[in-house]
């Protein structure tokens, strides 16, 4: 297929991860290798920035700052949870693309983001505008369909595993058979993150924490959980529980959720740990409950990022550019695990339509029959993803992260009312 000459636009969407910027670095680094790519732009705040024509020149950034993106958490371009609702929104996006000769669009995000990318691409095709759209996977939830795993997941479970081992040292010192320690993990519809807590157990210490893992895939059964807590406190100095924020009962009701929803119609979660703590304190006299809710800290912990995760996020960005330049469009980069005993990973491509709005659940066969622990199949899957440490530069004892200059591209279109 003939090369398509024009400019690149990169956007980030949804909740950040500690490695999402590594994908931006991969895209920019690879784009500089192709003569058919003339300019490399970044859209500020996801589709919101595109609608408002807030674009920056990524090629104007120093190579030092681009490299620093590999170890910088958050979303350096800014992100959003804005949903393109009206046909007028999609038309405006395409008008901005045309005005700035955007021929390659790379959108880094999760399920909803890939749906947005798919719709933008289809509109361009309807209008006969040559545009190649490739999605780059991103989500700590690890729930994107087709791909073996998602950039961002390995680092968040490495952080959770580290936090559990550190907290266990504190709990061991303080517990007297009366302490219940609860850590609330992110995870709306799937329990991949909470399940990752199982990596904190040492192979030769089966009674290591976490003692109970509560997943969205297993309906919350109050009496069973209370009995599990009582049983563990008879044996141990404390009981550590990992609860996913998306925990639901047998009727599908969240243990804790706000009545409000976000732009995509998702319930705003948070508070499952506190709700569980109240249940335990109300039903087991004399128990002291402590609840930790890392929240966004767990997805921003670049100091505890997995090198495997960083490298694969960068690789996904590079692969997106290579695919688009070679003629691919309407695809998302996937990560494919090798079949050998030694962990390997390469990239593939899957249609955006197969990714959009889907949710990959944790396989039931990876959960033990007790419904509160993970078996060897999950451990074999997750363990390679947390390998390796990232060396962070420091200044006066504190880590130093990238700070982009964000040179603005001149606006040429009339303002847009959102």
Secondary structure, 3 states (H helix, E strand, C coil): CCCCCEEEEEEECCCCCCCHHHHHHHHHHHHCCCCCEEEEEEECCHHHHHHCCCEEEHHHCCHHHHHHHHHCCCCCCCCCCCCCCCHHHHHHHHHHHHHCCEEEEEEEECHHHHHHHHHHHHHHHHCCCCCEEEEEECCCCCCCCCCCCCCCHHHHHHHHHHHHHHHHHHHHHHCCCCEEEEEEECCCCCCHHHHHHHHHCCCCCCCCCCCEEECCCCCCCHHHHHHHHHHHHHHCCEEEEEEECCCECCCCCECCEEEEECCCCCEEECCHHHHHHHHHHHHCCCCEEEEECCCCHHHHCHHHCEHHHHHHHHHHHHHHHHHHHCCCCCEEEEEEECCCCCCCEEEEEEEHHHHCCCCCCCCHHHECCCCCCECHHHHHHHHHHHCCECCCCEECCEECCCCCCCCECCCCCCCCCC
